[in-house]
Amino acid sequence: MPDFVNPFSGMTPDRKMTHAELLRALRMALSAEEEAVHLYNAQADATDNELAAMVLRDIADEERVHAGEFQRLINILDPDEERFLAEGAAEVDEMAEELGGDGSA
């Protein structure tokens, strides 16, 4: 798991986090959820056991829900977040339009 800035270290600090530290902690948590999605899907792809693959994909989907919760909380706590995300999305939309669709060809 990434260890960007360590607002905790597995222990509760002797003070409350600042707003900036909270945002960094939430971004790290979001990153960990995305990493877990990748890990569980990779494990599901790497097995022929149907039950294990089904359970792993289900857990990966739960992690995607958690990622959505963290992203929404970040959007609420950081007033610039949605603007930056929208700007990035618009850039990808422009590139896809240049390619005449979704760019998957």
N, CA and C atoms as a LAMMPS dump frame, in Angstrom:
ITEM: TIMESTEP
0
ITEM: NUMBER OF ATOMS
315
ITEM: BOX BOUNDS ff ff ff
-5.0000000000000000e+02 5.0000000000000000e+02
-5.0000000000000000e+02 5.0000000000000000e+02
-5.0000000000000000e+02 5.0000000000000000e+02
ITEM: ATOMS id mol type element x y z
1 1 1 N 0.855 -1.177 0
2 1 2 C 0 0 0
3 1 3 C 0.898 1.236 0
4 2 1 N 0.498 2.286 -0.716
5 2 2 C 1.31 3.493 -0.742
6 2 3 C 1.427 4.126 0.64
7 3 1 N 2.545 4.747 0.877
8 3 2 C 2.759 5.429 2.153
9 3 3 C 3.155 6.862 1.845
10 4 1 N 2.194 7.66 1.385
11 4 2 C 2.47 9.027 0.956
12 4 3 C 2.949 9.863 2.129
13 5 1 N 2.061 10.443 2.824
14 5 2 C 2.379 11.198 4.026
15 5 3 C 1.701 10.452 5.152
16 6 1 N 2.361 10.281 6.249
17 6 2 C 1.863 9.405 7.283
18 6 3 C 1.157 10.178 8.395
19 7 1 N -0.146 10.469 8.244
20 7 2 C -0.855 11.189 9.285
21 7 3 C -1.107 10.32 10.516
22 8 1 N -1.088 9.015 10.341
23 8 2 C -1.201 8.061 11.447
24 8 3 C 0.051 7.22 11.372
25 9 1 N 0.171 6.2 11.944
26 9 2 C 1.19 5.183 11.694
27 9 3 C 0.686 3.947 12.373
28 10 1 N -0.572 3.664 12.138
29 10 2 C -1.187 2.547 12.809
30 10 3 C -1.623 2.874 14.227
31 11 1 N -1.345 4.086 14.662
32 11 2 C -1.718 4.488 16.022
33 11 3 C -2.452 5.821 15.951
34 12 1 N -3.319 6.07 16.892
35 12 2 C -4.02 7.34 16.963
36 12 3 C -3.041 8.417 17.422
37 13 1 N -2.958 9.509 16.679
38 13 2 C -2.025 10.561 17.075
39 13 3 C -2.49 11.26 18.356
40 14 1 N -1.606 12.011 18.955
41 14 2 C -1.952 12.717 20.19
42 14 3 C -2.666 14.036 19.918
43 15 1 N -2.995 14.276 18.662
44 15 2 C -3.739 15.479 18.28
45 15 3 C -4.656 15.121 17.122
46 16 1 N -5.633 15.984 16.872
47 16 2 C -6.526 15.793 15.734
48 16 3 C -5.804 16.24 14.464
49 17 1 N -6.173 15.626 13.356
50 17 2 C -5.587 16.008 12.076
51 17 3 C -6.067 17.392 11.665
52 18 1 N -5.223 18.086 10.946
53 18 2 C -5.654 19.334 10.326
54 18 3 C -6.524 18.977 9.121
55 19 1 N -7.174 19.969 8.556
56 19 2 C -7.996 19.745 7.37
57 19 3 C -7.138 19.183 6.238
58 20 1 N -5.951 19.748 6.037
59 20 2 C -5.05 19.283 4.97
60 20 3 C -4.61 17.844 5.222
61 21 1 N -4.313 17.505 6.471
62 21 2 C -3.918 16.137 6.796
63 21 3 C -5.066 15.166 6.57
64 22 1 N -6.276 15.599 6.908
65 22 2 C -7.442 14.756 6.675
66 22 3 C -7.602 14.476 5.186
67 23 1 N -7.475 15.5 4.364
68 23 2 C -7.593 15.298 2.911
69 23 3 C -6.515 14.349 2.405
70 24 1 N -5.285 14.499 2.894
71 24 2 C -4.216 13.577 2.482
72 24 3 C -4.537 12.157 2.92
73 25 1 N -5.042 11.995 4.132
74 25 2 C -5.401 10.669 4.631
75 25 3 C -6.515 10.056 3.787
76 26 1 N -7.501 10.865 3.403
77 26 2 C -8.603 10.37 2.567
78 26 3 C -8.107 9.99 1.179
79 27 1 N -7.183 10.776 0.627
80 27 2 C -6.615 10.441 -0.689
81 27 3 C -5.826 9.136 -0.61
82 28 1 N -5.108 8.938 0.487
83 28 2 C -4.376 7.692 0.671
84 28 3 C -5.351 6.525 0.793
85 29 1 N -6.451 6.719 1.512
86 29 2 C -7.465 5.675 1.648
87 29 3 C -8.095 5.367 0.293
88 30 1 N -8.362 6.396 -0.505
89 30 2 C -8.904 6.206 -1.851
90 30 3 C -7.929 5.39 -2.691
91 31 1 N -6.662 5.742 -2.609
92 31 2 C -5.636 5.005 -3.339
93 31 3 C -5.589 3.542 -2.91
94 32 1 N -5.707 3.301 -1.626
95 32 2 C -5.685 1.93 -1.116
96 32 3 C -6.879 1.133 -1.636
97 33 1 N -8.04 1.765 -1.738
98 33 2 C -9.22 1.081 -2.279
99 33 3 C -8.996 0.715 -3.741
100 34 1 N -8.437 1.648 -4.516
101 34 2 C -8.166 1.371 -5.929
102 34 3 C -7.136 0.251 -6.067
103 35 1 N -6.138 0.252 -5.205
104 35 2 C -5.138 -0.81 -5.229
105 35 3 C -5.78 -2.157 -4.89
106 36 1 N -6.693 -2.156 -3.936
107 36 2 C -7.38 -3.393 -3.563
108 36 3 C -8.23 -3.914 -4.718
109 37 1 N -8.9 -3.022 -5.452
110 37 2 C -9.685 -3.437 -6.623
111 37 3 C -8.772 -4.159 -7.61
112 38 1 N -7.627 -3.549 -7.884
113 38 2 C -6.671 -4.162 -8.81
114 38 3 C -6.218 -5.527 -8.3
115 39 1 N -5.85 -5.603 -7.033
116 39 2 C -5.347 -6.841 -6.445
117 39 3 C -6.381 -7.958 -6.534
118 40 1 N -7.616 -7.692 -6.113
119 40 2 C -8.633 -8.735 -6.096
120 40 3 C -9.024 -9.179 -7.5
121 41 1 N -9.106 -8.233 -8.43
122 41 2 C -9.413 -8.623 -9.815
123 41 3 C -8.271 -9.424 -10.429
124 42 1 N -7.032 -9.045 -10.118
125 42 2 C -5.885 -9.799 -10.627
126 42 3 C -5.889 -11.222 -10.059
127 43 1 N -6.221 -11.343 -8.778
128 43 2 C -6.285 -12.679 -8.183
129 43 3 C -7.406 -13.497 -8.801
130 44 1 N -8.54 -12.867 -9.065
131 44 2 C -9.661 -13.568 -9.702
132 44 3 C -9.272 -14.03 -11.106
133 45 1 N -8.564 -13.182 -11.829
134 45 2 C -8.122 -13.549 -13.18
135 45 3 C -7.098 -14.682 -13.166
136 46 1 N -6.385 -14.826 -12.054
137 46 2 C -5.288 -15.779 -11.977
138 46 3 C -5.706 -17.154 -11.446
139 47 1 N -6.995 -17.354 -11.197
140 47 2 C -7.427 -18.649 -10.68
141 47 3 C -8.474 -19.273 -11.592
142 48 1 N -8.477 -20.601 -11.596
143 48 2 C -9.529 -21.336 -12.3
144 48 3 C -10.658 -21.731 -11.359
145 49 1 N -10.516 -21.423 -10.077
146 49 2 C -11.536 -21.762 -9.093
147 49 3 C -12.673 -20.747 -9.218
148 50 1 N -13.815 -21.211 -9.696
149 50 2 C -14.933 -20.306 -9.981
150 50 3 C -15.453 -19.608 -8.735
151 51 1 N -15.543 -20.341 -7.625
152 51 2 C -16.044 -19.73 -6.397
153 51 3 C -15.093 -18.642 -5.917
154 52 1 N -13.806 -18.946 -5.893
155 52 2 C -12.818 -17.952 -5.451
156 52 3 C -12.874 -16.723 -6.349
157 53 1 N -12.946 -16.93 -7.652
158 53 2 C -13.003 -15.8 -8.584
159 53 3 C -14.26 -14.968 -8.351
160 54 1 N -15.388 -15.623 -8.111
161 54 2 C -16.641 -14.909 -7.87
162 54 3 C -16.555 -14.069 -6.603
163 55 1 N -16.027 -14.673 -5.54
164 55 2 C -15.907 -13.949 -4.265
165 55 3 C -14.936 -12.773 -4.421
166 56 1 N -13.804 -13.009 -5.055
167 56 2 C -12.814 -11.937 -5.239
168 56 3 C -13.383 -10.777 -6.054
169 57 1 N -14.142 -11.074 -7.106
170 57 2 C -14.737 -9.993 -7.912
171 57 3 C -15.806 -9.239 -7.119
172 58 1 N -16.544 -9.961 -6.291
173 58 2 C -17.542 -9.316 -5.438
174 58 3 C -16.86 -8.371 -4.445
175 59 1 N -15.784 -8.823 -3.846
176 59 2 C -15.046 -7.971 -2.908
177 59 3 C -14.456 -6.768 -3.639
178 60 1 N -13.945 -6.98 -4.855
179 60 2 C -13.415 -5.858 -5.647
180 60 3 C -14.5 -4.814 -5.88
181 61 1 N -15.715 -5.27 -6.177
182 61 2 C -16.816 -4.322 -6.382
183 61 3 C -17.142 -3.561 -5.091
184 62 1 N -17.055 -4.233 -3.951
185 62 2 C -17.277 -3.543 -2.674
186 62 3 C -16.221 -2.458 -2.458
187 63 1 N -14.986 -2.756 -2.85
188 63 2 C -13.924 -1.755 -2.724
189 63 3 C -14.196 -0.559 -3.636
190 64 1 N -14.805 -0.802 -4.786
191 64 2 C -15.169 0.302 -5.687
192 64 3 C -16.22 1.191 -5.035
193 65 1 N -17.14 0.592 -4.287
194 65 2 C -18.127 1.38 -3.541
195 65 3 C -17.408 2.239 -2.5
196 66 1 N -16.463 1.638 -1.788
197 66 2 C -15.693 2.403 -0.798
198 66 3 C -14.948 3.555 -1.468
199 67 1 N -14.376 3.284 -2.645
200 67 2 C -13.673 4.342 -3.371
201 67 3 C -14.626 5.491 -3.683
202 68 1 N -15.847 5.158 -4.071
203 68 2 C -16.842 6.19 -4.349
204 68 3 C -17.183 7.005 -3.115
205 69 1 N -17.238 6.338 -1.967
206 69 2 C -17.512 7.051 -0.717
207 69 3 C -16.377 8.01 -0.382
208 70 1 N -15.139 7.524 -0.499
209 70 2 C -14.003 8.407 -0.215
210 70 3 C -13.957 9.577 -1.196
211 71 1 N -14.197 9.301 -2.494
212 71 2 C -14.149 10.382 -3.478
213 71 3 C -15.228 11.416 -3.203
214 72 1 N -16.415 10.966 -2.847
215 72 2 C -17.498 11.908 -2.548
216 72 3 C -17.148 12.761 -1.34
217 73 1 N -16.582 12.15 -0.312
218 73 2 C -16.195 12.906 0.871
219 73 3 C -15.111 13.931 0.528
220 74 1 N -14.144 13.535 -0.286
221 74 2 C -13.113 14.485 -0.728
222 74 3 C -13.751 15.626 -1.498
223 75 1 N -14.694 15.307 -2.382
224 75 2 C -15.378 16.349 -3.159
225 75 3 C -16.069 17.359 -2.252
226 76 1 N -16.642 16.882 -1.166
227 76 2 C -17.335 17.768 -0.229
228 76 3 C -16.334 18.617 0.552
229 77 1 N -15.247 18 0.991
230 77 2 C -14.291 18.7 1.854
231 77 3 C -13.326 19.609 1.1
232 78 1 N -13.112 19.348 -0.195
233 78 2 C -12.196 20.162 -0.999
234 78 3 C -12.982 20.827 -2.115
235 79 1 N -13.259 22.131 -1.992
236 79 2 C -14.12 22.802 -2.958
237 79 3 C -13.574 22.811 -4.385
238 80 1 N -12.291 22.591 -4.587
239 80 2 C -11.713 22.588 -5.936
240 80 3 C -11.737 21.214 -6.593
241 81 1 N -12.007 20.17 -5.836
242 81 2 C -11.876 18.806 -6.336
243 81 3 C -12.741 18.527 -7.561
244 82 1 N -14.014 18.846 -7.484
245 82 2 C -14.91 18.539 -8.604
246 82 3 C -14.522 19.31 -9.856
247 83 1 N -14.026 20.525 -9.69
248 83 2 C -13.585 21.316 -10.849
249 83 3 C -12.404 20.628 -11.527
250 84 1 N -11.434 20.167 -10.736
251 84 2 C -10.281 19.473 -11.315
252 84 3 C -10.7 18.171 -11.993
253 85 1 N -11.577 17.416 -11.365
254 85 2 C -12.043 16.169 -11.962
255 85 3 C -12.806 16.438 -13.264
256 86 1 N -13.627 17.463 -13.268
257 86 2 C -14.38 17.816 -14.471
258 86 3 C -13.437 18.264 -15.587
259 87 1 N -12.403 18.995 -15.221
260 87 2 C -11.42 19.436 -16.221
261 87 3 C -10.724 18.232 -16.855
262 88 1 N -10.337 17.276 -16.035
263 88 2 C -9.703 16.064 -16.56
264 88 3 C -10.648 15.269 -17.439
265 89 1 N -11.885 15.137 -17.017
266 89 2 C -12.876 14.407 -17.807
267 89 3 C -13.101 15.084 -19.152
268 90 1 N -13.162 16.413 -19.159
269 90 2 C -13.364 17.152 -20.405
270 90 3 C -12.194 16.94 -21.362
271 91 1 N -10.983 16.887 -20.829
272 91 2 C -9.814 16.65 -21.676
273 91 3 C -9.9 15.281 -22.348
274 92 1 N -10.308 14.261 -21.595
275 92 2 C -10.446 12.918 -22.172
276 92 3 C -11.578 12.901 -23.194
277 93 1 N -12.681 13.579 -22.897
278 93 2 C -13.794 13.65 -23.851
279 93 3 C -13.35 14.28 -25.169
280 94 1 N -12.546 15.333 -25.093
281 94 2 C -12.036 15.976 -26.312
282 94 3 C -11.173 15.012 -27.12
283 95 1 N -10.31 14.272 -26.449
284 95 2 C -9.452 13.304 -27.144
285 95 3 C -10.282 12.208 -27.776
286 96 1 N -11.283 11.714 -27.051
287 96 2 C -12.152 10.657 -27.59
288 96 3 C -12.911 11.172 -28.798
289 97 1 N -13.369 12.428 -28.736
290 97 2 C -14.09 13.016 -29.871
291 97 3 C -13.187 13.115 -31.102
292 98 1 N -11.91 13.469 -30.868
293 98 2 C -10.956 13.555 -31.98
294 98 3 C -10.798 12.189 -32.654
295 99 1 N -10.899 11.133 -31.873
296 99 2 C -10.76 9.784 -32.412
297 99 3 C -12.077 9.248 -32.971
298 100 1 N -13.147 10.036 -32.824
299 100 2 C -14.425 9.644 -33.388
300 100 3 C -15.227 8.689 -32.53
301 101 1 N -15.142 8.824 -31.248
302 101 2 C -15.939 7.956 -30.373
303 101 3 C -15.256 7.747 -29.062
304 102 1 N -15.243 6.49 -28.629
305 102 2 C -14.684 6.189 -27.324
306 102 3 C -13.193 5.863 -27.366
307 103 1 N -12.6 5.844 -28.549
308 103 2 C -11.168 5.628 -28.673
309 103 3 C -10.731 4.206 -28.474
310 104 1 N -11.665 3.261 -28.456
311 104 2 C -11.302 1.874 -28.185
312 104 3 C -10.808 1.138 -29.422
313 105 1 N -10.959 1.742 -30.571
314 105 2 C -10.577 1.047 -31.819
315 105 3 C -9.073 1.015 -32.011
